[in-house]
Amino acid sequence: MNTLTKENKEEVTGKVAEKVEKTPVKVYSPNVDVLETEAELLFRVEMPGVDQSSVEISIEKDQLILEGKFVPQVESRGQVRLAEYREGNYFRKFTIGKAIHSDKATAKMKNGILELTIPKMEPKKTKIEIQK
């Protein structure tokens, strides 16, 4: 029989809540498109459900690090019967080289898509004379 008594329901609910609390936060690898022109690098990063304030972008040496945190909404309209969305973090790391202007990078987020533009530096042209 599928009917739960009040006591059984409380026991099952408690066990599920206990299991959810012990579950480690998952780390997801977001889908990324990288486009390169002569002047810039463009990254399009899919982070569905991530709020703009939960996104961190950093450049350390020649590494671009993209992070985002997803926290599902607490449902107040009824009792949850199935929950497939779980709290988790997005993380990707790229080697981008040192010939960029990291201080001139721009980012915007719309509909769960982060667009990051990083301008490239002009290549230095140096003429080396041969000594006699």
PEWO-V887831 format. One line per field, one symbol per residue. phi: phi as a letter, one per 20 degrees, with the letter a starting at -180 (. if undefined). psi: psi as a letter, one per 40 degrees, with the letter a starting at -180 (. if undefined). burial: b if it has 9 or more other C-alpha atoms within 8 Angstrom, else e. Layout:
# PEWO-V887831
phi=???
psi=???
burial=???
This chain:
# PEWO-V887831
phi=.eeefgffffffgffffffffeffffdddffcdcdcdfdbdcddcecfnefgfedccbcclddeddcbddcffeederefdbcefcfaddbbccedndecdffdfcbbcblmdedddcfeefffdcedeefe
psi=hehhiddddddddddddddddehihihihihhhhihaddihhhhhhghehideehhhihhbfhhhhiihhhiihheeahhdhhdhiiiiihihiheiefigdeeiiiihhfehhhhhhiiihhhhhhhihi.
burial=eeeeeeeebeeeeeeeeeeeeeeeeeeeebeeeeeeeeebbbbbbbbeebbeebbeeebeebbbbbbbbbbeeeeeeeeeeeeeeebbbbbbeeeeeeebbeeebeeebeebbbbbbbbbeeeeeeeeeeee
